[in-house]
């Protein structure tokens, strides 16, 4: 990664910080912790929080930068965002999995409570039930059975949906990473071609050596020559 591209965001982060965070994230790919354990869950969320905080600062910094450097800033911001999102990806998978598991637990708890409430109502109505005929009793038993089957179906569907959502998120992250890398290569090639064309024009029309022409292009890129920009 070029230090030149990171320069506009030096107040947000640095290449060494990103490299350290990426190395740390690589060590946590495939991480598994007990998300129901408070300290372990906090560890995962704290790891993700640092990347999220840098993304928030990055977005704020990009808005505050000069419009004259919009293309370069947007390209670098997208690059940093993708790297930061990849950094928090191992933790986000665990956080989302825990959230989905909690949803399944709540559904099961609600189904259990409904069964308890229904049992209470049946017990409360027991004396009255003794007075009704066998058909009505069978109808109530059928209703209880149908309710339990319905609750089990709901819990099973919730678990299935949770697994599918995790699978979709993993596939989405993989596709986003591939697209981001392709976009970065295209942007890098485009910037390189424009700068090469500018260097060759200086060599041809200003009679500069290749080294001098390259130095002039670099100075323009770094905004050291006022009132002159390179159109990308």
N, C-alpha and C positions, 0 to 999 in steps of 0.2 A: 504494500500500500504506500502511495506517495505521500511524503510529508507535506509537499506543496498542496495536495488536495485537502489534507486535514487542517491546513493553516487557518482557514476562516472559522473553524470551530475549536480553536485551541483553548477557548475559555470553557467549552463544554467537556471535551475529553481530549486525549492524546493517543497516538498510535500505541505507545507502551501500555496505556491503560486498557485499550481494546484488546491488545494481544494477551495481556494477563487475564482479562475477563473471558476471552475465548478459550484460553487454555484451561481455565477453571471449569467452564461449561463443558468442554470436551470430557473432562474427568467425571462429570456427572451424567453423561448420556447413559441411559439405562438405569439411572438411579432409582432405587425403590426404598421408600420409608413408610412408616406407619403414620398416615395422615390423621389418624384419630389420636395420635400422641401429640400433645400440645407443643413441647419443645421441638420435636422433629418437624411438625407442620410449620412452626415459626421459622425454622432454619430454611425450609424450601421457599417460604414467602419472602424472607429477607433477601435470599439470593436473587429472586425475581425482581424485588423492589428496586435494587440498585440499577438494573438495566432499564426498568420502567422510568425511573427518575431521570436517567440520562436521555431517554427518548423524549421526555417532556421538555427538558432543557434544550435539547437539539431543535425541537419544533419551534420553541420560543426564539432561539438564536437565529434560525433560518428566516423567520418573519422580520427580525430586526436588521438583517443584512441588506446591503445596497442592491437595488434592482438591476444595476449594471452588471452584477455578477450572478444573475439569477440562474443561468444554465449550469454554471460550475457548482454553485451552491446546491441546487436541486439534485444534481448527479451525486455529489458527495454525501448529501443528507440521506438520499435513498440507500447509498452504499452502507453508511453507518447504521441506518435504521435496520436494514436486513441483518447486519452483523449482530446488532443488539438483540433483535428478535430471535436470532439463532442462539444467542447466549442464554436467553430466558426460556427457550423452548423446552429443555429437559424439566424445568421446574413447572412451566405452564401445563405440561401434560399431567403431572402429578396433581396440581391444583384442580384442574378440570375433572380428573378421575375422582378425586375426593369429593368434589361437589356433586358429581353424578351418583356416587355411592351414597352420599347423604340423602339425595333425593329418593333413592330406592328404599333407604331405611325409613324415611318419613312416610312413604307410601305403605310400606309394610306395617309401620306403627299405626297408621290411620286405619288400615284394614283390621288390625288386631283390636283396636279400640271399638270399631264398629261392631265386631263380633261380640265383644264384651257387653256393649250397650244392648245388642240384640238379645244376648243371653239373659241380661238383667230384665229386659222387658218380658221375655218368655217366662222367667221365674215369677215376676210380679203378677203376671196374668194366669199363673198356674191354677189357682182356685177357680177362676172363671173358665179356664180351659177344660177342667173336669166336667163342666156342664155341657160342653159342645160335643158334637158327634165326631166319629172317627174321620170323616172326610175333611172336616175343617182342620183337625190336628195334622192330617197328612199334608194338607196344603201349606200349613205353617212350616212343617219340616222341610218340604220342598223349597220353600222360600229361603230358609236358612242355608240349605245346601247350595242353592243358586247364588246366594250372596257370597258364600265362601269361594265358590268357583270363580265368580267375577273378580273378587279381590285378588285371588291368585293370578288370574290372567293379567290384571292391571300391573301387579308387581313384576311379573315376567316380562311384560312389554316394556316397562320402565328400564329394567336391567338390559334388555336387548338394545333399546334406544341409546343407553349410555355407552355401550360397547361400540355401536355404530358411529356415535359422535366422536369418540376418541380416535377411531380408525380414520374418520374423515379429517380430523384435525391434523393427524400425522401426515396424511397424503397431501393436505393443503400446504403444510409447512415445507414438505419436500418439493412440491411444485413451485412454491413461491421462491424457494432458495435457488432452484434451477433457472427460473425466469430472471431473478435478480442478477445472477451471475452472467447470463446472456446479455442483459441490458448494460451491465457494467462494461463488458468486453466491447460492445458496440459503441458505447459512449467514449471509452478510452481510445478505440481505433479512430473514431471521428475526430476527437481532440488532437490526436497525434497527426492525422492527415492534414488538418487545418494548419497546425503549427509547422509541419514539414513544408506545406505550400508557401507559408509566409516566409520561412527561411530561404527557400529556393528563389522566391521573388526578390528578396533583399540581395541575394548573391548575384542575380541577373541584372537588376535595375540599379542597385546601389553599389555594385562592384565590390561587395564585401566577401571576405573569406568565409568558409563554412562555419568556422568556430566563432567569428565575429557575428555572423548572421544569427547563429544559435543563441548567442549571448543577448542580442537585441530582442529576439522573440521571447526569451525568458524574462527580460526586464519588463517588456510590455505586459506579459502574463502576470507578473508580480506587481503591476500598477506603479512601477518605478518611473515610467515615462508618462508624464501627464498628458491628458487629452488625446491619447492614442489607445485604441483597444483592438483586439482581434475578434472578428465576427465568427462565431461558431455556428 
